[in-house]
Amino acid sequence: MANDLRSRLDAAANGAQRADVSLRFGNKVTFDAGATMTAGGLLAVAVLVSTILLSTSLLVGSARRKR
C-alpha cells in the first residue's frame, strides 16, 4: 500500500497522469492493471494514431481509384 501511494505521489510530482483498474471474475480471479503517462507520451501516442489513420485513408483511397 505504501509503494502504491509513493508511485502516485511521484507521478503527480512529474506531471504524469495515472489510471488504475481492477476487475474481478467470480471469487478467485482478479485482474489489476495500471498505467502512467506524461504529456510527452500522450503527444507521441496522438501522433502515432494520426499517422496510422492518415496512411490507412490513403491506402483505401488508392485502392478504390479506377485505373
Buried (B, 14 or more C-beta within 10 A) or exposed (E): EEEEEEBBEEBEEEEBEEEEEEEEEEEEEEEEEEEBBEEEEEEEEEEEEEEEEEEEEEEEEEEEEEE
